[in-house]
Amino acid sequence: MELFSPVNSKFNFAEMKMEPEGELITRNLTDMDWMFKDQRAVEKLKAEDPQIYRYYNVKIPEEKGHLQHCISVINPGKIGEEYYMTKGHFHARKETAEVYYTIQGRGKLLLQSVTDKKPEVQVLEMEKGSLSYVPPCWAHRCVNTGNEELVFAGIYPGDAGHIYGEIEEKGFARLIVEREGRPAIIDNLKYG
Ligand SMILES: [Fe+2]
């Protein structure tokens, strides 16, 4: 392995961005519009195409031994009754884990097992100071249930890789929506 120089990154809260910026990836509504339940609400917002979330990837070699890390920012908002969320993924190397550290805001971490058996769903709370462990073989999606940006750091093995395919097509078996002013976990009727 080549010697890689230590590197510092810092999240600038005044401007809500990482410095240095690294690789910035933004996801607007039209990048993930089919993932939301309420397609009439999607159609109404498509022209405006709001940013749902973004993440700042620190440029680290995608190799075993390294730790990839990024800061994600999910904006507050809803499409219909469904909160803004990340697309969600699992790792190409399913046996790799991840840690999320919540820096600001409030949300839920939706987890779904990826094994040969029937998927199991679990939900962890995300709030300032939460250190959440995503064990191997769990797909993961973060959902902003608060009224400010949900900001969190993700740290995972350099060679974990990402697979969006199955999650992009089928979604998760549960959805996180607002009911009577509070977050509620409901079945995803479209989940096959
Ligand atoms: Fe991940």
Residues whose N, C-alpha, C, O or C-beta is under 5 A from the ligand:
A	BS01	LIG	E98
